[in-house]
Amino acid sequence: MVLIDVISRERIEQLINHLIENDHFQSVFNRYPDVNGEEDENYPAGYFIIDRPFNRPRYFVTKEAIESLTKQLNLMKLSEYSQDWEIEAAESSRVTEFINYYESLNTPLNGGEKFALMKLILSSFDDALSGGEDNKELWFRIKEHLISDLDMFRETIRYWALADEDFEDGFELIPYMRELVVKFSL
């Protein structure tokens, strides 16, 4: 929670609009709804509070995307009760094939397929790194796609970076993703 005082309402609104337009802020300012500045000495008029997340679109791996990619990439069909499809379907030996498919102009992907396939690519690449493979060229290609669709992949990057955790081990992708978290203030 952040409280702001001693500046005009107009200046606060300018600041809010600037932060949102330039994507520097992940929350919006709201006037605290139950405060009357004339009656509450703890919250005099002019105080504002940041109280809810910025309304960015949320992306999920959908059943339709899973079915489509399973068919198109000849992936192992998983149980209907499977969780974390991208982790269960990951194949470290196919990372190059997956990224080539992602980049192919002959196979246009819809948004759901694009999101699901990138999650599969990241999981497969993490498995490859765990197996001792460290392909810098492949990482460069993956990174370029993550950056070009940063809004779509923001939460995915933070997940693989363990951005809210202090420890360094968990995924082999952590240092790669933490670089993006820092560079783009995710």
Stockholm file with secondary structure:
# STOCKHOLM 1.0

chainA/1-186         MVLIDVISRERIEQLINHLIENDHFQSVFNRYPDVNGEEDENYPAGYFIIDRPFNRPRYFVTKEAIESLTKQLNLMKLSEYSQDWEIEAAESSRVTEFINYYESLNTPLNGGEKFALMKLILSSFDDALSGGEDNKELWFRIKEHLISDLDMFRETIRYWALADEDFEDGFELIPYMRELVVKFSL
#=GR chainA/1-186 SS CCEECSSCHHHHHHHHHHHHHTTCCSEEEECCTTCCTTTCTTSCTTCEEEEEECCCCCCCCCHHHHHHHHHHTTCCCCCTTCCCHHHHSCCGGGHHHHHHHHHCTTSCCCHHHHHHHHHHHHHHHHHHHHTTCCCHHHHHHHHHHHHHTHHHHHHHHHHHHTTTCSCSCSCTTHHHHHHHHHHTTC
#=GC SS_cons         CCEECSSCHHHHHHHHHHHHHTTCCSEEEECCTTCCTTTCTTSCTTCEEEEEECCCCCCCCCHHHHHHHHHHTTCCCCCTTCCCHHHHSCCGGGHHHHHHHHHCTTSCCCHHHHHHHHHHHHHHHHHHHHTTCCCHHHHHHHHHHHHHTHHHHHHHHHHHHTTTCSCSCSCTTHHHHHHHHHHTTC
//
